[in-house]
Amino acid sequence: MTYCLLLLSVVAVTAAVPVPRLLTRAKWPEREPVVALWVWQCLVATVLLCCLTALALGAAAVFGTVRAQLFAPAPPAVTAAYDLSHASPWTTVLTVLLAGGAAWTTAMLARELVEA
């Protein structure tokens, strides 16, 4: 489980930090602004989906009530395949970091909406 969370976090950070920097330095977005906008939106979607998936799986591993709600419609074999019965300390740390990031992002979005 910890490896899955680390992999999702690495993909999110990679899509959030170096790829946009490369995109801003590239020459082709000036020639193809529609494609550049699509690439940018796909990067944002990738980061959000990775973070939300990692947060959901981490919370399911750490908290039994979240696991029960998240995997309620799933057959028991699916829950057994994810092996969410025990969480390592790293899983807890990653889940808390992701939850803090989600709270910060929500607060900043709310601030922007209030200012608008």
N, C-alpha and C positions, 0 to 999 in steps of 0.2 A: 504494500500500500504506500509506503513512504517513497518508493521509487517512482510510482505513478504520480504522486503529488509533486515530486521533484521534477519529473519530466514535463508535466503540465506547467509548472512554474518557470522552467527554463525556456520552454516554447513561448510563454507569455512575455517574459522579459526580453527575449531575443526579438520578438515581433514588436515590442514596445520601444526599444532603445536603438539598436544599430540599424534596423531596417528603415525607419523613418529618416534617420540621418542620411543614409544612402539615397533615399528617395529625394530628399531636398537638394542633394548635390548633383543628381542626374540631370542630363540635358533633355531627355525625351519627354518629361512631363510638360514642358513648354510647347512641344509639338503636338502632344496628345493629352490635352487636359481632362477629357472625359475618362480615358483609360487610367490616368493618374488618380482621379477621384475615386474610381472603382477600386484601385489598388489600395488607396488609403482607407476606404471603408471596409475592405476585406481585412486589412491589418487590425483595425479597431475591433471588428467582429471576432477575429482570432484571439486577440488579447482578452476580450470580455468572456468569450466562451471557455477559454482555458482557465481563467481565474474562477468563474462560476462553477465549472465542473470540479476543479480542485477543491474549492470551498465546500461543495456539496459532499464529495467523497470523504474529505477530511472530517467534516462535521458528523457524517454517518459513522466514521470509524471511532471518533472520540466520544460522541454522545449516543447512547442507546435509543433515546426517544426520537432523535433525528433519523437514525437508522430504521426504526420501526415505521416512521411515516414515509420516508423516502422509498423504501423497498416494500411497502405494504402490498402493492398489486403484483409484485414479482414472485415467481415460484421460489421455494426454499433453495433450490439448486443454484439460482442466481446469487442469492445472498452468500451461500457457501463458496461460490467461485470468487467473490470479491474478498473473502476472508477478513471480514470486518469485526471479528469477535474480540480482537485485542489491538490496541493502538500503541505504537512506540512513542517515546517522548518527542522524537522529531516530528511525528505526525501531528502531535498536539501543538508544537511550536509553529509549524507551517500553517496549521489551521487558524491559530490565533493571529498570525501575521496576515493571512489572507482576509480574515474577518476585519482586522484593523484597516487594511487597505480598502475593503468594501465600504466600511463606515466613513472613511475619509473621503472617498470618491462620492458617496451619497451626500455628504455634508457640503462638499464643494459644488456639486450640481445644484443642490438646494439653494446655496448662496447665489449662484449665477442666476437661477430662476427668480429669486426674490429681487435681485438688482435689476433684472430685465423688466 
